[in-house]
Amino acid sequence: MTQNRARTVFLLAHTGRPAAIRSAELVVKGLLREGIGVRVLEYEARDLPLPEEVELVEEATPQCLDGCELLIVLGGDGTLLRGAEFARASGVPMLGVNLGRVGFLAEAERDDLDKVVDRVVTKAYEVEERMTVDVVVHRNGDIVHTDWALNEAAVQKVSAEKLLEVVLEIDGRPVTGFGCDGIVLSTPTGSTAYAFSAGGPVVWPEVEALLMVPISAHALFAKPLVTSPDSVLAVEVLPHIPPGVLWCDGRRTVDLPPGARVEVRRGAVPVRLARLHHASFTDRLVAKFALPVSGWRGAPH
């Protein structure tokens, strides 16, 4: 049913998690109690104990967020990246509540649900834009696929027993070539995701840059590279080898035939994230990875 409320929030949850179901119930009741409407996908609502006042939408399209001021996402990294797809397409800011393990995209933890509701009700949050990348796949000079990513575009091998042979290019100039398991082409936001696991540097989100990180390269020079945000990164899959595969944010995939070329550049459309805290990224990094800082004494006074 549709409610005529002055304010509406869209809720996206990983309904396969009991914690998400309980969290969704708490968030929905809290928002409705304060007169804020809640909209949910119909197929997710079947698994959630929701009041009748909740508005249900049938199709998962960008238009389903029309009129919403915020997208609240409850879940782990996969659910948050799913939410990022809605956020980018609609322009609605995403507020993530982490119910998984690390959750760098999340702004709150499951113990903060009351605070989340209060901040939404009072509009006590800020919105920041996160850089994305646009991805184009070429084959024989033709564009055969386009995509985007918030974290990374990863070119990977398909065959477990054979390396992927690639040549790397930056701004139209070749850099190096080698055999490897793959290449991660990442944003600063994605530097704490797949690129981090592959040995890439951690890049603070406010730093505008692009990363190129090899995965298990069989080469003497296979260091992670950090380039200008205006650079164009390219990976050419050599024509005489088995095919590869392109993954965008670990969610969308396309096969890469021998000879394919993947180009990555700064995305035209950012993802907007709602922020509740003014804590520095340094503090977030220390907390998420439980880094040892017990000997720190701080700057001298």
PALUMPA-295474 format. One record per residue (C-alpha): residue number from 1; residue in one letter; x negated, z negated, y negated. Coordinates in nm, 2 decimals, m for minus. Layout:
N
REC  pos  code       X       Z       Y
REC  NUM     a       X       Z       Y
...
REM end
This chain:
301
REC  pos  code       X       Z       Y
REC    1     m    0.00    0.00    0.00
REC    2     t   m0.11    0.06   m0.36
REC    3     q   m0.13   m0.22   m0.61
REC    4     n   m0.12   m0.17   m0.99
REC    5     r   m0.40   m0.40   m1.09
REC    6     a   m0.62   m0.38   m1.40
REC    7     r   m0.94   m0.41   m1.19
REC    8     t   m1.02   m0.28   m0.84
REC    9     v   m1.32   m0.32   m0.61
REC   10     f   m1.39   m0.11   m0.30
REC   11     l   m1.51   m0.30    0.01
REC   12     l   m1.72   m0.15    0.28
REC   13     a   m1.82   m0.36    0.59
REC   14     h   m1.99   m0.33    0.92
REC   15     t   m1.68   m0.42    1.12
REC   16     g   m1.88   m0.44    1.44
REC   17     r   m2.04   m0.76    1.32
REC   18     p   m1.84   m1.08    1.35
REC   19     a   m2.03   m1.21    1.04
REC   20     a   m1.91   m0.91    0.84
REC   21     i   m1.55   m0.97    0.94
REC   22     r   m1.56   m1.33    0.83
REC   23     s   m1.74   m1.24    0.51
REC   24     a   m1.50   m0.96    0.43
REC   25     e   m1.21   m1.20    0.47
REC   26     l   m1.37   m1.45    0.23
REC   27     v   m1.45   m1.19   m0.03
REC   28     v   m1.11   m1.03   m0.02
REC   29     k   m0.92   m1.35   m0.05
REC   30     g   m1.14   m1.46   m0.34
REC   31     l   m1.10   m1.14   m0.53
REC   32     l   m0.72   m1.12   m0.48
REC   33     r   m0.68   m1.48   m0.58
REC   34     e   m0.84   m1.39   m0.92
REC   35     g   m0.62   m1.09   m0.96
REC   36     i   m0.87   m0.82   m0.87
REC   37     g   m0.75   m0.55   m0.64
REC   38     v   m0.93   m0.46   m0.32
REC   39     r   m0.95   m0.11   m0.16
REC   40     v   m1.06   m0.06    0.20
REC   41     l   m1.09    0.24    0.44
REC   42     e   m0.80    0.24    0.67
REC   43     y   m1.00    0.26    1.00
REC   44     e   m1.21   m0.03    0.89
REC   45     a   m0.90   m0.24    0.80
REC   46     r   m0.79   m0.23    1.16
REC   47     d   m1.07   m0.46    1.25
REC   48     l   m1.04   m0.69    0.95
REC   49     p   m0.79   m0.97    0.89
REC   50     l   m0.67   m0.85    0.55
REC   51     p   m0.36   m0.95    0.34
REC   52     e   m0.09   m0.69    0.28
REC   53     e   m0.20   m0.66   m0.09
REC   54     v   m0.52   m0.48    0.01
REC   55     e   m0.50   m0.10   m0.07
REC   56     l   m0.58    0.13    0.22
REC   57     v   m0.73    0.48    0.19
REC   58     e   m0.73    0.73    0.48
REC   59     e   m1.03    0.95    0.41
REC   60     a   m1.39    0.84    0.34
REC   61     t   m1.45    1.07    0.04
REC   62     p   m1.61    1.00   m0.30
REC   63     q   m1.26    1.02   m0.45
REC   64     c   m1.16    0.71   m0.25
REC   65     l   m1.36    0.51   m0.51
REC   66     d   m1.17    0.66   m0.81
REC   67     g   m1.07    0.38   m1.05
REC   68     c   m1.30    0.12   m0.88
REC   69     e   m1.55   m0.07   m1.09
REC   70     l   m1.77   m0.18   m0.80
REC   71     l   m1.85   m0.11   m0.44
REC   72     i   m1.92   m0.42   m0.23
REC   73     v   m2.11   m0.36    0.09
REC   74     l   m2.13   m0.62    0.37
REC   75     g   m2.38   m0.54    0.65
REC   76     g   m2.74   m0.46    0.74
REC   77     d   m2.97   m0.19    0.61
REC   78     g   m2.77    0.09    0.79
REC   79     t   m2.45   m0.02    0.63
REC   80     l   m2.61   m0.05    0.29
REC   81     l   m2.75    0.31    0.32
REC   82     r   m2.40    0.42    0.42
REC   83     g   m2.27    0.25    0.11
REC   84     a   m2.54    0.43   m0.10
REC   85     e   m2.39    0.76    0.00
REC   86     f   m2.06    0.65   m0.15
REC   87     a   m2.23    0.51   m0.46
REC   88     r   m2.43    0.82   m0.53
REC   89     a   m2.14    1.06   m0.48
REC   90     s   m1.89    0.85   m0.69
REC   91     g   m2.13    0.70   m0.95
REC   92     v   m1.98    0.35   m0.88
REC   93     p   m2.24    0.07   m0.87
REC   94     m   m2.31   m0.08   m0.52
REC   95     l   m2.34   m0.46   m0.47
REC   96     g   m2.50   m0.53   m0.13
REC   97     v   m2.46   m0.85    0.07
REC   98     n   m2.72   m0.87    0.35
REC   99     l   m2.59   m0.95    0.69
REC  100     g   m2.89   m0.80    0.87
REC  101     r   m3.26   m0.88    0.88
REC  102     v   m3.46   m0.77    0.57
REC  103     g   m3.21   m0.61    0.34
REC  104     f   m3.42   m0.50    0.04
REC  105     l   m3.12   m0.30   m0.09
REC  106     a   m2.90   m0.61   m0.09
REC  107     e   m2.85   m0.84   m0.38
REC  108     a   m2.71   m1.14   m0.20
REC  109     e   m2.71   m1.31    0.14
REC  110     r   m2.41   m1.43    0.34
REC  111     d   m2.44   m1.78    0.20
REC  112     d   m2.39   m1.65   m0.15
REC  113     l   m2.04   m1.51   m0.10
REC  114     d   m1.87   m1.76   m0.34
REC  115     k   m2.13   m1.67   m0.60
REC  116     v   m2.07   m1.29   m0.54
REC  117     v   m1.70   m1.33   m0.60
REC  118     d   m1.75   m1.54   m0.91
REC  119     r   m2.00   m1.29   m1.06
REC  120     v   m1.77   m1.00   m0.99
REC  121     v   m1.47   m1.18   m1.14
REC  122     t   m1.67   m1.27   m1.46
REC  123     k   m1.85   m0.94   m1.47
REC  124     a   m2.18   m1.13   m1.47
REC  125     y   m2.39   m0.86   m1.32
REC  126     e   m2.61   m0.58   m1.45
REC  127     v   m2.65   m0.23   m1.32
REC  128     e   m2.98   m0.05   m1.26
REC  129     e   m3.05    0.30   m1.14
REC  130     r   m3.26    0.37   m0.84
REC  131     m   m3.45    0.70   m0.81
REC  132     t   m3.35    0.93   m0.52
REC  133     v   m3.51    1.25   m0.38
REC  134     d   m3.35    1.59   m0.33
REC  135     v   m3.46    1.77   m0.01
REC  136     v   m3.46    2.14    0.06
REC  137     v   m3.55    2.31    0.39
REC  138     h   m3.68    2.67    0.38
REC  139     r   m3.72    2.91    0.67
REC  140     n   m3.86    3.26    0.62
REC  141     g   m3.81    3.23    0.25
REC  142     d   m3.44    3.13    0.28
REC  143     i   m3.29    2.79    0.21
REC  144     v   m3.13    2.67    0.53
REC  145     h   m3.05    2.31    0.44
REC  146     t   m3.02    2.08    0.15
REC  147     d   m3.00    1.70    0.15
REC  148     w   m3.10    1.39   m0.04
REC  149     a   m3.23    1.04    0.02
REC  150     l   m3.25    0.70   m0.14
REC  151     n   m3.53    0.56    0.08
REC  152     e   m3.70    0.86    0.24
REC  153     a   m3.70    1.20    0.40
REC  154     a   m3.90    1.19    0.72
REC  155     v   m4.04    1.50    0.90
REC  156     q   m4.09    1.40    1.26
REC  157     k   m4.19    1.54    1.60
REC  158     v   m3.93    1.59    1.87
REC  159     s   m4.15    1.61    2.18
REC  160     a   m4.30    1.28    2.27
REC  161     e   m4.61    1.43    2.44
REC  162     k   m4.71    1.68    2.16
REC  163     l   m4.81    1.63    1.80
REC  164     l   m4.64    1.78    1.51
REC  165     e   m4.88    2.01    1.33
REC  166     v   m4.83    2.02    0.96
REC  167     v   m4.99    2.12    0.63
REC  168     l   m4.92    1.90    0.32
REC  169     e   m4.88    2.04   m0.02
REC  170     i   m4.84    1.88   m0.37
REC  171     d   m4.74    2.08   m0.67
REC  172     g   m4.79    2.41   m0.51
REC  173     r   m5.15    2.33   m0.39
REC  174     p   m5.25    2.25   m0.03
REC  175     v   m5.39    1.90    0.03
REC  176     t   m5.47    1.88    0.40
REC  177     g   m5.34    1.95    0.75
REC  178     f   m5.34    1.77    1.08
REC  179     g   m5.15    1.67    1.39
REC  180     c   m4.93    1.37    1.36
REC  181     d   m4.61    1.20    1.47
REC  182     g   m4.46    1.28    1.13
REC  183     i   m4.47    1.25    0.75
REC  184     v   m4.26    1.01    0.54
REC  185     l   m4.17    1.14    0.19
REC  186     s   m4.05    0.83    0.01
REC  187     t   m3.91    0.69   m0.32
REC  188     p   m4.04    0.35   m0.45
REC  189     t   m3.72    0.20   m0.31
REC  190     g   m3.81    0.33    0.03
REC  191     s   m4.17    0.20    0.01
REC  192     t   m4.04   m0.12    0.18
REC  193     a   m3.86    0.08    0.46
REC  194     y   m4.00    0.34    0.69
REC  195     a   m4.30    0.42    0.47
REC  196     f   m4.40    0.05    0.49
REC  197     s   m4.39    0.06    0.87
REC  198     a   m4.60    0.37    0.86
REC  199     g   m4.87    0.20    0.66
REC  200     g   m4.77    0.30    0.31
REC  201     p   m4.81    0.09   m0.01
REC  202     v   m4.54   m0.13   m0.15
REC  203     v   m4.43    0.02   m0.48
REC  204     w   m4.23   m0.19   m0.73
REC  205     p   m3.89   m0.02   m0.79
REC  206     e   m3.94    0.02   m1.17
REC  207     v   m4.25    0.24   m1.10
REC  208     e   m4.15    0.60   m1.10
REC  209     a   m4.34    0.78   m0.83
REC  210     l   m4.32    0.97   m0.50
REC  211     l   m4.50    0.87   m0.18
REC  212     m   m4.63    1.08    0.11
REC  213     v   m4.72    0.87    0.41
REC  214     p   m4.85    1.01    0.74
REC  215     i   m4.72    0.86    1.07
REC  216     s   m5.00    0.82    1.33
REC  217     a   m5.20    1.11    1.21
REC  218     h   m5.49    1.24    1.42
REC  219     a   m5.73    1.30    1.13
REC  220     l   m6.01    1.13    0.94
REC  221     f   m5.83    1.19    0.60
REC  222     a   m5.47    1.08    0.64
REC  223     k   m5.42    0.83    0.36
REC  224     p   m5.09    0.76    0.20
REC  225     l   m5.06    0.94   m0.13
REC  226     v   m4.87    0.84   m0.45
REC  227     t   m4.78    1.11   m0.69
REC  228     s   m4.61    1.17   m1.02
REC  229     p   m4.23    1.14   m1.01
REC  230     d   m4.22    1.50   m1.14
REC  231     s   m4.44    1.63   m0.85
REC  232     v   m4.30    1.86   m0.57
REC  233     l   m4.41    1.74   m0.23
REC  234     a   m4.40    1.99    0.06
REC  235     v   m4.45    1.97    0.44
REC  236     e   m4.50    2.30    0.63
REC  237     v   m4.45    2.29    1.00
REC  238     l   m4.69    2.53    1.16
REC  239     p   m4.53    2.83    1.34
REC  240     h   m4.70    2.80    1.68
REC  241     i   m4.59    2.45    1.77
REC  242     p   m4.27    2.28    1.91
REC  243     p   m3.99    2.22    1.66
REC  244     g   m3.96    1.91    1.45
REC  245     v   m3.67    1.72    1.30
REC  246     l   m3.58    1.60    0.95
REC  247     w   m3.42    1.26    0.89
REC  248     c   m3.28    1.15    0.56
REC  249     d   m3.25    0.78    0.52
REC  250     g   m3.23    0.76    0.90
REC  251     r   m2.87    0.87    0.88
REC  252     r   m2.85    1.25    0.84
REC  253     t   m3.06    1.49    1.05
REC  254     v   m3.14    1.86    1.09
REC  255     d   m3.37    2.04    1.33
REC  256     l   m3.68    2.20    1.19
REC  257     p   m3.78    2.52    1.37
REC  258     p   m4.15    2.62    1.38
REC  259     g   m4.25    2.76    1.04
REC  260     a   m4.00    2.55    0.85
REC  261     r   m4.09    2.41    0.51
REC  262     v   m3.95    2.09    0.37
REC  263     e   m3.97    2.04   m0.01
REC  264     v   m3.90    1.70   m0.18
REC  265     r   m3.86    1.64   m0.55
REC  266     r   m3.71    1.37   m0.77
REC  267     g   m3.33    1.36   m0.72
REC  268     a   m3.10    1.48   m0.99
REC  269     v   m2.85    1.20   m0.92
REC  270     p   m2.96    0.83   m0.89
REC  271     v   m2.79    0.55   m0.70
REC  272     r   m2.66    0.27   m0.92
REC  273     l   m2.71   m0.09   m0.79
REC  274     a   m2.54   m0.40   m0.92
REC  275     r   m2.78   m0.69   m0.98
REC  276     l   m2.68   m1.06   m0.99
REC  277     h   m3.03   m1.20   m1.03
REC  278     h   m3.32   m1.17   m1.27
REC  279     a   m3.57   m1.26   m1.01
REC  280     s   m3.88   m1.04   m1.00
REC  281     f   m3.95   m0.80   m0.73
REC  282     t   m4.26   m1.01   m0.65
REC  283     d   m4.04   m1.31   m0.56
REC  284     r   m3.81   m1.08   m0.36
REC  285     l   m4.11   m0.94   m0.16
REC  286     v   m4.24   m1.29   m0.09
REC  287     a   m3.90   m1.41    0.03
REC  288     k   m3.81   m1.11    0.24
REC  289     f   m4.14   m1.11    0.43
REC  290     a   m4.19   m1.48    0.42
REC  291     l   m4.54   m1.43    0.27
REC  292     p   m4.78   m1.72    0.28
REC  293     v   m4.83   m1.85   m0.08
REC  294     s   m4.87   m2.22   m0.02
REC  295     g   m5.21   m2.23   m0.20
REC  296     w   m5.08   m2.08   m0.52
REC  297     r   m5.13   m2.30   m0.83
REC  298     g   m5.01   m2.06   m1.10
REC  299     a   m5.17   m1.95   m1.42
REC  300     p   m5.38   m2.21   m1.61
REC  301     h   m5.20   m2.37   m1.91
REM end
